[in-house]
Amino acid sequence: MPAVAEPVTRQRAERLEARTTRENKELCVRAAEIEGRTLSDFVVSSAVEAAKRSIRETEFMALTARDRTAFVTSLLNAAPSPNARLRKAAERHQQTIG
């Protein structure tokens, strides 16, 4: 299924340039034709998707590491035992809910 091209609402003021082999260019041209897009549109949108994926994976790994650290820190620095007020609330909850 061809990808939907990004609406041309923003002015394109920046350029990207890349040198590649003939084989790579022919491959990209073929893929762009299959999707009914220009070579430039295909290359830019593919690069943007790859960049987003790379950033997303890096952020996920960073969150995972941060979450792991927070979890271990919480275990090592456990909160104090429940006070009388919290125990009484738990008893009321148990009686009400069952």
C-alpha positions as CSV (number, residue, x, y, z in Angstrom):
1,M,0.0,0.0,0.0
2,P,1.5,3.4,-1.0
3,A,2.3,5.7,1.9
4,V,0.5,8.9,2.0
5,A,2.7,11.8,1.2
6,E,3.1,14.6,3.9
7,P,0.9,17.6,3.0
8,V,2.9,20.4,1.5
9,T,2.0,23.0,4.1
10,R,5.5,23.9,5.3
11,Q,7.9,25.6,3.1
12,R,10.9,23.4,2.2
13,A,13.9,25.6,2.8
14,E,16.5,23.1,3.7
15,R,18.4,20.7,1.5
16,L,19.8,17.2,2.1
17,E,22.5,15.8,-0.2
18,A,23.9,12.4,-0.3
19,R,26.4,10.5,-2.6
20,T,25.5,6.9,-3.2
21,T,26.2,4.0,-5.5
22,R,24.3,3.5,-8.8
23,E,22.8,0.4,-7.4
24,N,21.4,2.1,-4.2
25,K,20.0,4.9,-6.3
26,E,18.3,2.5,-8.7
27,L,16.9,0.6,-5.8
28,C,15.4,3.8,-4.3
29,V,14.1,5.0,-7.7
30,R,12.4,1.6,-8.1
31,A,10.8,1.8,-4.6
32,A,9.7,5.4,-5.2
33,E,8.0,4.4,-8.5
34,I,6.3,1.5,-6.8
35,E,4.9,3.9,-4.2
36,G,4.0,6.5,-6.8
37,R,6.3,9.1,-5.2
38,T,9.2,11.2,-6.3
39,L,12.7,10.0,-5.5
40,S,13.2,13.0,-3.2
41,D,10.0,12.4,-1.4
42,F,10.8,8.8,-1.0
43,V,14.3,9.3,0.3
44,V,13.3,12.2,2.7
45,S,10.3,10.3,4.1
46,S,12.4,7.1,4.5
47,A,15.1,9.0,6.3
48,V,12.6,10.8,8.6
49,E,11.0,7.5,9.5
50,A,14.4,5.9,10.2
51,A,15.3,9.0,12.3
52,K,12.1,8.8,14.3
53,R,12.5,5.1,14.9
54,S,16.1,5.6,16.1
55,I,15.1,8.3,18.5
56,R,12.1,6.4,19.8
57,E,14.3,3.3,20.4
58,T,16.9,5.4,22.2
59,E,14.3,7.1,24.3
60,F,12.7,3.8,25.2
61,M,16.0,2.4,26.3
62,A,16.7,5.5,28.4
63,L,13.2,5.3,30.0
64,T,13.8,1.6,30.7
65,A,17.1,2.3,32.4
66,R,15.6,5.2,34.4
67,D,12.6,3.1,35.4
68,R,14.8,0.2,36.5
69,T,16.9,2.6,38.6
70,A,13.8,4.1,40.2
71,F,12.3,0.7,40.9
72,V,15.5,-0.6,42.6
73,T,15.9,2.6,44.5
74,S,12.3,2.3,45.8
75,L,13.0,-1.3,46.9
76,L,16.2,-0.3,48.7
77,N,14.6,2.7,50.3
78,A,11.3,1.2,51.2
79,A,8.8,3.4,53.0
80,P,8.4,3.0,56.7
81,S,5.8,0.5,58.1
82,P,2.2,1.7,57.9
83,N,1.1,3.9,60.8
84,A,-2.0,3.4,62.9
85,R,-4.1,5.7,60.6
86,L,-3.2,3.7,57.5
87,R,-3.8,0.4,59.2
88,K,-7.2,1.6,60.3
89,A,-8.1,2.7,56.8
90,A,-7.0,-0.7,55.5
91,E,-9.3,-2.4,58.0
92,R,-12.2,-0.2,56.9
93,H,-11.5,-1.0,53.3
94,Q,-11.4,-4.7,54.1
95,Q,-14.7,-4.5,56.0
96,T,-16.4,-2.5,53.2
97,I,-15.1,-4.3,50.2
98,G,-14.6,-7.7,51.8
